[in-house]
Amino acid sequence: MAGADERERMMERLNEFRHCNPRIFDGEKANHWLVDKWLMHMEKLFYDTFVEERYWVWFATHHLDGEAYRWWVDIREDPRADLSTITWTRFKELLLTTYFSQSVKRQMERDLRNLRQGDRTVAEYEREFSRLLHCVPFVVRDDEDKARIFEAGLRPAIFRLVQASNLSTYREVVNRALIVEKGAEIMKERDIVDRSKEKRPAAESSGQQPFRRPPKYPRGQSVSTTWGQMFSLRTGGPLSLRVPEAFSACTLVSVYTCIFSSEPGDPISTLAVQTTTGTAAV
């Protein structure tokens, strides 16, 4: 039992709290969403005004009216009830249980147990799971049961890896699912990069320009005539060519590489030619 000084301090805090205009819950025409909304409103005020958690139930019951207040009086006057054991979590459970019809409770319990991740991310799935569980906290027996229900709704690929970890707490299961999901995203991005590299030509991937074979020159022309026409285009004048005697009377089939001197009259440094009688370097 609180002493006189403690009761006086509690009343001062209660009066300060009332200046924040907390909502009154009368229990009339109430459904589970209205109850949940009122509880969330009260929790927010408790945090915002720095009310100690041990006073939350006491503050909340001072803002019940009508049918809701009669409900609390029945609990308070029950000789079997130990008010000191009614924490804020227990208070919420009692209130939600009272104002949920049995049909709504059963439906929300089914929704929670049948909830599946589907196309949602793990974070999105957890938010929906927490929203439903907040309304029907009595569905789960303990934290491990909560973890198992959440785990069962994960996508098969994530579920297999999470279940293999054999985790016992809800937070461990959620964190593991987030890690598995992130790893799958990284592997997917890596596969995309690897496939794009495989499609790229070898010369392009190595940074080298691909070899392009020069066009073939018409067959049947003499070597000297074709060479003279070709080399004079580069220098703008006549060239001194060192043509092997073996090719002097051959016809030119194709030229593979040509490296010209910058000065007219200088011999070509390298020339690989193919003729009707063979290939040679000039």
C-alpha positions in Angstrom: 0.0 0.0 0.0 1.4 3.4 -1.0 2.1 5.9 1.7 0.6 9.3 2.0 3.6 11.0 0.3 3.6 8.5 -2.5 -0.2 8.9 -3.1 0.2 12.7 -3.1 3.0 12.4 -5.7 0.9 10.1 -7.8 -2.1 12.5 -7.8 0.2 15.3 -8.9 1.5 13.3 -11.8 -2.1 12.3 -12.7 -3.2 15.9 -12.8 -0.2 16.8 -14.9 -1.2 13.9 -17.2 -4.7 15.1 -17.6 -3.5 18.4 -19.0 -2.6 16.4 -22.1 -6.3 15.7 -22.7 -6.1 11.9 -22.8 -9.1 10.3 -24.5 -11.9 8.7 -22.4 -12.9 5.1 -23.3 -16.5 4.3 -22.4 -16.8 0.9 -24.0 -20.0 1.8 -25.9 -20.3 0.6 -29.5 -16.7 -0.5 -29.2 -15.0 -2.9 -31.5 -11.5 -4.3 -31.5 -10.1 -1.5 -33.6 -11.4 1.2 -31.3 -10.0 -0.5 -28.3 -6.7 -0.9 -29.9 -6.6 2.7 -31.0 -7.4 3.9 -27.5 -4.6 1.7 -26.0 -2.1 3.0 -28.5 -3.2 6.6 -27.7 -2.6 6.1 -24.0 0.8 4.4 -24.5 1.9 7.3 -26.7 1.0 9.8 -23.9 2.7 7.7 -21.3 6.0 7.8 -23.3 5.6 11.5 -24.2 5.0 12.6 -20.6 7.6 10.2 -19.1 5.1 8.3 -16.9 6.7 5.4 -15.1 5.4 2.1 -16.5 4.3 0.9 -13.0 1.7 3.7 -13.1 0.3 3.0 -16.6 -2.6 0.8 -15.5 -3.6 3.2 -12.7 -3.5 6.2 -15.1 -5.5 4.3 -17.8 -8.2 3.2 -15.4 -8.8 6.8 -14.4 -9.8 7.4 -18.1 -12.4 4.7 -18.3 -16.1 5.6 -18.2 -19.5 4.0 -18.6 -19.5 0.3 -19.5 -15.7 0.2 -19.6 -15.4 1.6 -16.1 -18.0 -0.9 -14.8 -15.8 -3.7 -16.4 -12.8 -2.5 -14.4 -14.8 -2.2 -11.1 -15.8 -5.9 -11.5 -12.1 -6.8 -11.8 -11.0 -4.6 -8.9 -13.7 -5.9 -6.5 -13.1 -9.5 -7.4 -11.7 -11.1 -4.2 -9.6 -13.5 -6.3 -7.9 -10.7 -8.2 -4.5 -9.5 -7.3 -4.3 -6.0 -8.8 -0.5 -5.8 -8.1 0.0 -8.6 -10.7 -1.9 -6.8 -13.5 0.8 -5.3 -15.6 0.1 -3.0 -18.6 0.5 -6.0 -20.9 -2.0 -8.0 -18.9 -4.4 -5.1 -18.7 -4.4 -4.8 -22.5 -5.0 -8.5 -22.9 -8.0 -8.3 -20.5 -9.5 -5.3 -22.2 -9.0 -6.7 -25.7 -10.4 -10.0 -24.7 -13.5 -8.4 -23.2 -14.3 -6.2 -26.2 -13.6 -8.8 -29.0 -16.5 -10.9 -30.0 -15.7 -14.6 -30.2 -16.3 -14.6 -33.9 -13.8 -11.7 -34.4 -11.3 -13.4 -32.2 -11.5 -16.6 -34.1 -11.2 -14.9 -37.4 -8.2 -12.8 -36.4 -6.5 -15.9 -34.9 -7.0 -17.7 -38.2 -5.7 -14.6 -40.1 -2.6 -14.6 -37.9 -1.8 -18.3 -38.2 -2.5 -18.4 -42.0 -0.5 -15.2 -42.7 2.1 -15.8 -45.4 5.0 -13.6 -46.6 4.1 -13.9 -50.2 5.7 -11.2 -52.4 6.3 -9.0 -49.3 9.8 -8.3 -47.9 10.6 -9.8 -44.5 10.2 -6.3 -43.0 6.8 -5.8 -44.5 5.7 -9.3 -43.5 6.8 -8.6 -39.9 4.8 -5.4 -39.7 1.6 -7.1 -40.8 2.3 -10.0 -38.4 2.9 -7.5 -35.5 -0.3 -5.6 -36.3 -2.5 -8.7 -36.1 -0.7 -10.0 -33.0 -1.2 -6.7 -31.3 -4.9 -7.2 -31.5 -4.9 -10.8 -30.5 -1.9 -11.2 -28.1 -3.7 -14.2 -26.4 -3.2 -16.3 -29.6 0.5 -17.0 -28.7 1.5 -19.0 -25.6 5.0 -17.5 -25.3 7.8 -16.0 -27.3 8.9 -19.3 -28.8 5.3 -20.0 -30.0 5.3 -16.5 -31.5 8.6 -17.3 -33.3 7.2 -20.6 -34.7 4.1 -18.9 -36.1 6.1 -16.2 -37.7 8.6 -18.7 -39.1 5.9 -20.8 -40.6 4.7 -17.9 -42.8 8.0 -17.2 -44.4 8.6 -17.9 -48.1 9.8 -21.5 -48.6 13.3 -20.5 -49.7 13.8 -18.4 -46.5 11.9 -20.7 -44.2 14.2 -23.7 -45.0 17.3 -21.8 -44.0 15.8 -20.1 -40.9 14.3 -23.3 -39.6 17.6 -25.1 -40.0 19.1 -22.6 -37.6 16.8 -23.9 -34.8 16.3 -20.5 -33.2 14.1 -20.2 -30.1 13.2 -16.5 -29.8 11.1 -14.3 -32.0 13.7 -11.6 -32.5 16.4 -14.2 -33.5 14.0 -15.7 -36.1 13.2 -12.2 -37.6 16.9 -11.2 -37.7 17.9 -14.5 -39.3 15.2 -14.1 -42.0 16.4 -10.6 -42.8 20.0 -11.9 -43.2 18.9 -14.7 -45.5 16.8 -12.3 -47.6 19.8 -9.9 -47.9 22.1 -12.8 -48.9 19.7 -13.9 -51.6 19.5 -10.3 -53.0 23.3 -10.1 -53.1 23.6 -13.4 -55.0 20.9 -12.3 -57.5 22.8 -9.1 -58.3 26.1 -11.1 -58.6 24.4 -13.5 -61.1 23.2 -10.6 -63.2 26.7 -9.1 -63.4 28.2 -12.5 -64.2 25.7 -13.1 -67.0 26.4 -9.7 -68.5 30.1 -10.4 -68.6 29.5 -13.7 -70.4 27.6 -12.0 -73.1 30.3 -9.5 -73.8 32.7 -10.3 -76.7 36.2 -11.4 -75.6 38.0 -8.6 -77.3 35.7 -6.0 -75.7 36.1 -7.5 -72.2 39.9 -7.4 -72.5 39.9 -3.8 -73.6 41.4 -4.6 -77.1 39.9 -3.6 -80.4 38.7 -6.6 -82.4 40.8 -7.5 -85.5 39.2 -6.4 -88.7 40.4 -8.1 -91.9 41.0 -5.5 -94.6 38.9 -6.0 -97.8 40.3 -8.3 -100.4 41.6 -6.8 -103.6 40.4 -8.0 -106.9 42.0 -11.1 -108.2 43.9 -11.1 -111.5 45.7 -7.8 -111.0 49.5 -7.7 -111.0 51.2 -7.2 -107.7 53.1 -4.1 -108.6 50.1 -2.4 -110.0 47.9 -3.1 -107.0 50.6 -2.3 -104.5 51.4 1.0 -106.3 47.8 2.1 -106.2 47.4 1.2 -102.6 50.6 2.7 -101.2 50.4 6.0 -103.1 47.1 6.7 -101.3 48.8 6.8 -98.0 51.8 9.0 -98.8 50.6 11.1 -101.6 53.5 10.1 -103.8 55.5 7.2 -105.2 57.0 4.6 -102.9 60.1 2.5 -103.0 59.0 -1.1 -102.6 61.3 -4.0 -101.9 59.3 -6.8 -103.7 60.7 -10.3 -103.6 61.5 -11.5 -107.1 59.4 -14.6 -106.4 56.3 -12.4 -106.2 57.1 -10.0 -109.1 54.9 -11.8 -111.6 52.2 -13.0 -109.1 48.7 -11.7 -108.7 47.7 -10.2 -105.3 45.0 -12.0 -103.4 44.8 -10.0 -100.1 46.8 -7.8 -97.8 46.7 -8.5 -94.1 48.8 -5.8 -92.4 50.5 -2.7 -93.7 52.8 -0.3 -91.7 53.8 2.7 -93.7 56.8 5.1 -93.2 55.9 8.7 -92.7 58.3 9.9 -95.4 57.7 9.4 -99.1 60.2 7.2 -100.7 61.1 5.2 -97.7 60.5 1.5 -97.9 57.5 -0.1 -96.2 58.6 -1.5 -92.8 56.3 -4.5 -92.8 53.9 -6.0 -95.2 52.2 -9.4 -95.1 50.7 -10.4 -98.4 49.0 -13.4 -99.8 49.3 -14.2 -103.5 48.4 -17.0 -105.8 51.7 -18.7 -105.0 51.9 -18.2 -101.2 52.3 -15.7 -98.3 55.3 -13.7 -97.4 56.5 -10.6 -95.4 58.0 -7.7 -97.3 
